[in-house]
């Protein structure tokens, strides 16, 4: 069975998946209970990290910038929870944890089918958090899209960004949203298209919002919706545990990888998504990270780390998070990476 696969986190990691896959398979077919309304955050409570027990609390803080992709709509709808409620819950947690401004990267085409979601973007800006460009349609460069069409998709997103940032005086408002995040973390089909796209972005005066911590948070949103529909609370509890354990592992991995690659800690950039499960887990996630040594910084501060300015001049891959690309360019496999959870999560609550 796929759940028996073992990765760097050991047998407990694999066993946890077996448990919640089995829980879903055994779930009764009763009607689902509606999700509870958003509860107030409680930042002082950090859940125990079980499978990540080997990840010791660091001696030094790890500077982490939080970023959120796919605003205003990511993942399946959950009955009784609006997209505005998802945004508001995340924003309340950011406020409770006193985070610096959190960049939300938007795909404005989603507003064509869900114009009501503009209120969620307005709430984000009203709470003092900036927006950035994640392309208009969230295209995958692996599908053969031309560089010209890709850059045109970037341009198409700008009208919404300008409109939502109009409360700030120009050119400050434009500088704020001139930050770009690659969909799927795919920077090109190969090094040649990567270079052409990067040149186009730099000509448009964009900064690149790299990612160093990616624990595949997006992959937990579909099974969460399925488990809610089945009314399987045990499977949801297992999802929550694995989400936090995987997140804690990737925080410590990113810190260790940075020290090995660059001889020092770097300011980390965390990738999250604006899904229903992310909102449900946000308080526990930030509390877990704080327990594991995270100290919140803004994306602007993180991108001020010289490593993000110097590294693109070196040979590099065209896909994946920043640290994994540097590892590939340098031909190193240490420290070992955890297997991504998305394949196993596809089995949950089927």
C-alpha positions in Angstrom: 0.0 0.0 0.0 1.2 3.5 -0.7 0.8 4.5 3.0 3.7 2.2 3.9 6.2 4.4 2.1 8.8 5.7 4.5 10.5 9.1 4.2 13.0 11.1 6.2 10.6 11.6 9.0 10.4 7.8 9.6 7.8 5.2 10.1 5.6 7.5 12.2 5.1 9.7 9.2 3.9 6.8 7.1 1.8 5.3 9.9 -0.1 8.6 10.3 -1.2 8.4 6.7 -2.3 4.8 7.1 -4.3 5.7 10.1 -6.3 8.5 8.5 -6.7 6.6 5.2 -8.1 3.7 7.2 -10.3 6.1 9.2 -11.8 7.5 6.0 -12.4 4.1 4.5 -14.3 3.0 7.7 -16.3 6.3 8.0 -20.1 5.8 8.1 -22.2 7.3 5.4 -24.1 9.6 7.7 -24.9 13.2 6.7 -22.1 15.7 7.4 -22.3 18.2 10.2 -21.9 21.8 9.1 -18.5 23.4 9.9 -18.4 25.5 13.0 -18.2 29.3 12.5 -14.8 30.8 12.7 -13.5 30.8 16.3 -11.4 33.5 17.8 -7.6 32.8 17.6 -5.7 31.7 20.7 -2.1 32.4 19.9 -0.8 31.3 23.3 -1.7 27.6 22.7 0.7 25.6 20.6 -0.2 22.0 19.8 2.3 19.3 20.6 4.5 18.3 17.6 4.5 14.5 17.7 6.2 13.1 14.6 8.4 16.2 14.5 9.7 15.5 18.0 13.2 15.1 16.5 13.0 18.7 15.3 14.3 20.4 18.5 13.4 23.9 19.4 16.2 26.0 17.8 18.7 27.9 19.8 18.4 30.9 17.6 15.2 32.4 16.1 14.3 31.6 12.5 13.2 34.7 10.6 10.1 33.9 8.5 8.0 36.0 6.2 4.4 34.7 5.7 2.9 34.9 2.1 -0.4 33.6 0.9 -1.2 32.6 -2.7 -4.3 32.3 -4.9 -6.4 35.1 -3.4 -9.4 35.4 -3.4 -10.3 31.7 -4.0 -8.4 28.5 -3.5 -9.5 24.9 -3.0 -13.0 23.5 -2.8 -15.9 25.4 -1.3 -17.0 24.3 2.2 -20.7 24.6 2.9 -21.5 27.4 5.3 -18.1 29.2 4.9 -17.8 32.1 2.5 -14.6 33.2 0.9 -14.8 36.4 2.8 -15.1 34.5 6.1 -11.9 32.5 5.1 -10.0 35.7 4.6 -11.3 37.3 7.7 -10.4 34.3 9.8 -6.8 34.4 8.5 -6.6 38.1 9.0 -7.8 37.8 12.6 -5.0 35.2 13.3 -2.4 37.5 11.7 -3.5 40.3 14.0 -3.5 38.1 17.1 0.0 36.9 16.4 1.1 40.5 15.6 2.6 39.5 12.2 4.1 42.2 10.0 2.1 42.8 6.7 1.4 39.6 4.9 1.5 39.6 1.1 -1.5 38.0 -0.6 -0.9 37.1 -4.2 -4.0 37.4 -6.4 -5.4 35.8 -9.6 -7.9 38.4 -10.7 -9.7 36.2 -13.3 -11.5 34.5 -10.5 -13.5 37.6 -10.0 -15.1 37.1 -13.4 -17.1 34.2 -12.0 -17.3 35.3 -8.4 -17.5 39.1 -8.3 -18.5 38.8 -4.6 -15.0 37.7 -3.8 -13.8 41.3 -4.4 -14.9 42.0 -0.8 -12.4 39.4 0.4 -9.6 41.3 -1.4 -10.8 44.6 0.0 -10.8 43.2 3.5 -7.2 42.0 3.0 -6.1 45.6 2.0 -8.3 47.2 4.7 -6.5 45.1 7.3 -3.2 46.6 6.2 -1.8 43.7 4.2 -0.5 44.2 0.7 -1.4 42.4 -2.5 1.0 41.1 -5.2 0.8 39.6 -8.7 0.3 35.9 -9.2 -0.7 36.2 -12.8 -4.3 36.7 -14.0 -5.3 33.1 -14.8 -2.6 31.1 -12.8 -1.2 29.4 -15.9 1.2 26.4 -15.8 4.3 27.0 -18.0 4.7 23.3 -18.3 1.7 23.3 -20.7 3.6 25.0 -23.5 2.5 28.6 -23.0 4.7 31.1 -24.8 6.8 33.6 -22.9 4.9 36.5 -24.5 1.5 35.1 -23.5 2.7 34.5 -20.0 3.9 38.0 -19.6 0.6 39.3 -21.1 -1.1 37.3 -18.3 1.0 39.1 -15.7 0.0 42.4 -17.3 -3.7 41.5 -17.2 -3.6 41.2 -13.4 -2.4 44.7 -13.0 -5.7 46.6 -13.4 -7.2 44.9 -10.3 -4.0 45.4 -8.3 -4.0 49.2 -9.2 -7.7 49.5 -8.3 -7.3 47.8 -4.9 -4.2 49.8 -4.0 -5.6 53.2 -5.0 -6.0 54.2 -1.4 -2.1 54.5 -1.3 -0.5 57.4 -3.0 1.3 56.7 -6.3 4.1 55.6 -6.8 4.1 54.0 -3.3 1.1 51.9 -4.2 2.6 50.6 -7.4 5.9 49.7 -5.6 3.9 47.7 -3.1 2.1 45.5 -5.6 5.1 45.2 -7.9 6.0 41.8 -6.3 5.5 38.6 -8.3 5.0 35.0 -7.3 5.3 32.3 -10.0 2.2 29.9 -10.1 3.2 26.4 -9.2 6.7 27.8 -8.5 7.4 27.1 -12.1 9.8 29.8 -13.5 10.0 28.5 -17.0 10.0 25.3 -19.1 13.7 25.3 -19.2 16.6 27.7 -18.3 16.1 29.7 -21.5 12.4 30.5 -20.9 13.2 31.1 -17.3 15.7 33.7 -18.2 13.3 35.4 -20.7 10.4 35.5 -18.2 12.7 36.8 -15.5 14.0 39.5 -17.8 10.4 40.5 -18.7 9.5 40.8 -15.0 12.5 42.9 -14.2 11.7 45.2 -17.1 8.3 45.7 -15.5 10.0 46.5 -12.3 8.8 43.5 -10.4 10.6 41.9 -7.4 10.5 38.1 -7.3 8.8 36.6 -4.2 10.8 33.4 -3.8 9.7 30.6 -1.5 11.9 28.6 0.9 9.3 26.8 3.1 6.7 24.9 1.1 4.9 22.0 3.0 2.2 21.5 0.3 -0.4 23.1 2.5 -2.7 23.4 -0.6 -2.9 19.6 -0.8 -4.8 19.4 2.5 -7.8 21.5 1.4 -9.5 18.9 -0.9 -9.3 16.0 1.6 -10.6 18.4 4.3 -13.7 19.2 2.2 -14.2 15.5 1.4 -13.9 14.5 5.1 -16.4 17.2 6.1 -18.8 15.9 3.6 -18.5 12.4 5.1 -18.7 13.8 8.6 -15.4 12.0 9.5 -14.1 13.9 12.4 -11.3 11.3 13.1 -9.9 11.7 9.6 -10.0 15.5 10.0 -8.1 15.3 13.3 -5.5 13.1 11.5 -5.2 15.7 8.7 -4.7 18.4 11.3 -1.9 16.5 13.0 -0.1 15.7 9.8 -0.5 19.3 8.5 1.3 20.6 11.6 4.0 17.9 11.7 4.8 18.4 8.0 4.9 22.2 8.5 7.2 21.9 11.5 9.5 19.5 9.6 9.8 21.9 6.6 10.6 24.9 8.8 13.5 23.1 10.4 14.6 21.6 7.1 14.7 25.1 5.5 16.8 26.4 8.3 19.2 23.5 8.1 19.4 23.6 4.3 20.1 27.4 4.3 22.9 27.0 6.8 24.5 24.2 4.7 24.1 26.0 1.3 25.1 29.5 2.4 27.0 29.0 5.6 24.5 31.0 7.6 20.8 31.3 8.4 18.8 33.2 5.8 15.4 34.9 6.1 12.9 32.3 5.2 9.7 32.8 3.0 6.7 30.6 3.8 4.2 29.7 1.2 0.5 29.3 2.2 -2.8 29.3 0.3 -6.1 30.9 1.1 -8.1 27.7 1.5 -10.7 26.7 4.0 -8.4 24.2 5.8 -5.6 26.8 5.9 -7.9 29.2 7.6 -9.0 26.5 10.1 -5.4 25.7 10.9 -3.8 29.2 10.8 -3.7 29.8 14.5 -2.3 26.4 15.3 0.2 26.7 12.5 1.6 30.0 13.6 1.7 28.9 17.2 3.5 25.7 16.2 6.0 27.8 14.2 6.6 30.1 17.1 7.2 27.1 19.4 9.8 25.9 16.9 11.6 29.2 16.8 9.9 31.3 14.1 10.1 35.1 14.4 7.8 36.9 11.9 9.3 39.4 9.5 7.8 41.1 6.5 8.4 39.9 2.9 10.2 43.2 2.2 12.6 42.5 5.0 13.1 38.9 3.9 13.8 39.9 0.3 16.4 42.3 1.7 18.6 39.2 2.5 21.5 39.4 0.0 21.0 35.7 -0.9 17.9 36.5 -3.0 19.8 39.2 -5.0 22.9 37.2 -5.6 21.7 33.7 -6.3 19.9 34.3 -9.7 23.3 35.0 -11.3 24.3 31.4 -10.7 23.1 28.4 -12.8 19.8 27.3 -11.5 16.8 25.0 -12.3 13.5 26.4 -13.5 11.1 24.7 -11.1 10.6 24.3 -7.3 11.2 26.4 -4.2 14.4 28.5 -4.0 16.4 26.2 -1.7 15.6 23.1 -3.8 16.7 24.9 -6.9 20.0 25.9 -5.4 20.5 22.4 -4.2 20.0 21.1 -7.7 22.3 23.7 -9.2 25.0 22.7 -6.7 24.4 18.9 -7.0 23.8 18.3 -3.3 21.1 16.2 -1.6 21.8 17.2 2.0 19.9 17.6 4.2 17.4 15.0 3.1 14.0 16.2 2.0 10.6 14.8 3.1 8.4 13.2 0.5 5.6 15.5 -0.6 2.2 14.5 0.9 0.0 15.2 -2.0 -0.2 11.7 -3.5 -1.1 10.1 -0.1 -3.6 12.9 0.6 -5.5 11.9 -2.5 -6.5 8.7 -0.8 -8.1 10.4 2.2 -11.9 10.2 2.6 -12.5 8.7 -0.8 
